Amino acid sequence: MRLVGIFSSFEENDPESRRRNAAIKQRLAELGWAESRNIRFDYRWATGSSERLRVAEQMVAQAPDVIFTTLAPAT
């Protein structure tokens, strides 16, 4: 089981964030990666600059196979 980290600087319920996450999952599914079968997702949101570093550290500690971010500040 592979772990994909998705780190967003949008709010969790933001429509743009939902659209992007759906697009990532759809494309991975097209490539044969199905959630709960061979891949799982770890979502993290950090809208304030002070919490970004803490949230990023938490995500990296999970040792995902890949991390997707939405904006340069999150990266």
C-alpha positions as CSV (number, residue, x, y, z in Angstrom):
1,M,0.0,0.0,0.0
2,R,1.5,3.3,-1.1
3,L,0.9,6.5,0.9
4,V,0.2,9.8,-0.9
5,G,0.4,13.0,1.1
6,I,-1.7,15.9,0.0
7,F,-0.8,19.2,1.7
8,S,-3.1,22.1,0.9
9,S,-3.0,25.8,1.9
10,F,-6.7,26.0,1.1
11,E,-9.4,25.4,3.6
12,E,-10.5,21.8,3.9
13,N,-13.9,22.5,2.4
14,D,-12.8,24.9,-0.2
15,P,-14.3,24.1,-3.6
16,E,-10.9,24.5,-5.4
17,S,-9.3,22.2,-2.9
18,R,-12.0,19.5,-3.4
19,R,-11.6,19.9,-7.2
20,R,-7.9,19.4,-7.1
21,N,-8.0,16.5,-4.8
22,A,-10.6,14.8,-7.0
23,A,-8.5,15.4,-10.1
24,I,-5.4,13.8,-8.4
25,K,-7.5,10.8,-7.3
26,Q,-9.1,10.4,-10.7
27,R,-5.8,10.5,-12.6
28,L,-4.2,8.0,-10.2
29,A,-7.2,5.7,-10.7
30,E,-6.7,5.9,-14.4
31,L,-3.2,4.7,-13.9
32,G,-4.4,1.8,-11.8
33,W,-4.1,3.2,-8.3
34,A,-7.3,2.6,-6.3
35,E,-7.9,4.0,-2.9
36,S,-8.0,1.3,-0.2
37,R,-6.7,-1.3,-2.7
38,N,-3.1,-0.2,-3.4
39,I,-3.0,3.5,-2.3
40,R,-4.1,5.6,0.6
41,F,-4.3,9.4,1.1
42,D,-3.2,11.5,4.0
43,Y,-4.7,15.0,3.7
44,R,-3.4,18.0,5.6
45,W,-4.6,21.6,5.5
46,A,-2.7,24.7,6.7
47,T,-4.1,28.1,5.9
48,G,-2.0,30.2,8.2
49,S,1.7,30.7,7.6
50,S,2.5,29.9,11.3
51,E,0.9,26.4,11.1
52,R,2.4,25.4,7.7
53,L,5.7,24.3,9.1
54,R,4.1,22.3,11.8
55,V,1.7,20.6,9.4
56,A,4.5,19.9,6.9
57,E,6.6,18.3,9.6
58,Q,3.7,16.1,10.6
59,M,3.2,15.0,7.0
60,V,6.9,14.3,6.4
61,A,7.0,12.2,9.6
62,Q,4.4,9.9,8.0
63,A,7.0,9.1,5.3
64,P,4.6,9.2,2.3
65,D,5.8,7.9,-1.0
66,V,4.9,11.3,-2.6
67,I,3.6,14.6,-1.4
68,F,1.4,16.9,-3.5
69,T,1.1,20.5,-2.6
70,T,-1.1,23.3,-3.9
71,L,1.1,26.4,-3.6
72,A,4.7,27.3,-3.3
73,P,4.4,28.5,0.3
74,A,3.2,25.0,1.3
75,T,6.1,23.4,-0.6
